[in-house]
Amino acid sequence: MKPTDTITRSVRADHVERRWWVVDAAGQTLGRLASRIATLIRGKHKPSFTAHVDCGDYVIVVNAEKVILTGKRPEQKQYFRYTGYPGGARFDSFRELIEHNPAAIIEHAVYGMLPKNRLGRRMRLKLKVYAGPNHPHHAQKPESYPLTSA
């Protein structure tokens, strides 16, 4: 028999304590930023992380239009979408997407790092991305999350 100190405990969904974080994307490299955000959304930064439970926090990303890519990626990176019709493949470059919908760039990068199942689809709802420096979530009293620069 093991002593009770060494027993691994799984957290239940109703016992999860969620926090709200604000992440400033200005001047941050896209991939490094997305991996930190995905870690927060999944809850892997918590000692009570349980893989089969959504135990992550809410993340608000501001200044999405100021995210950067290194090297030749800003010119070469392509985003694919499909309209659902024959011949409906559409490609957008990073430059086009940053002008039209900068939030989609960060969402696409973070979603690719989340699980591809029902749990991952539920985790997606905890990401809030805004192009500018303002957000409407002040009532949740979010805290600023410290990131190191690229």
C-alpha positions, 0 to 999 in steps of 0.5 A: 500500500502506498502512503496517501502522500504519493497517490496521484490525484486527478482533478475533476471538471467541477473543481477546476479554478480558472484564471483570465490572462492578457497576453500582448502579442506586440513584437512576439514571434508567432510560433513561440507565442502560440505555444505559450498560449496553448499551454495556458489554454490546456492547463499544462502550466498547473500542477493539477493538470489532468489530460482528459479534463479541460483544466486550462485558463482563459487567454485574451490576446491583444495587439494581434496585428503586431505579431511577427514572423522571422526570415522570409516567412511573411512573404512565403507563408500561405493559409489554405481554406476550402469553400466546399465547392469544386475548385473552391481552394483559396489561399491567403498569404500572411501579408493579406491575412494580417490586413484583413483578419489578424486574429485568424493568424493567432487562432490558426496557430494556437488551434493547431497545438490543441487536441483534435477531439471534443476536448480540444474544440471546447478548449478553443472557446477560451481563446479571445483574440483582438487586433488592437490593444482594447478588449471587452473582458475587464469584468473578469479582472484578467491579469497580465501574463509575462512573456519574454521577447523573441 
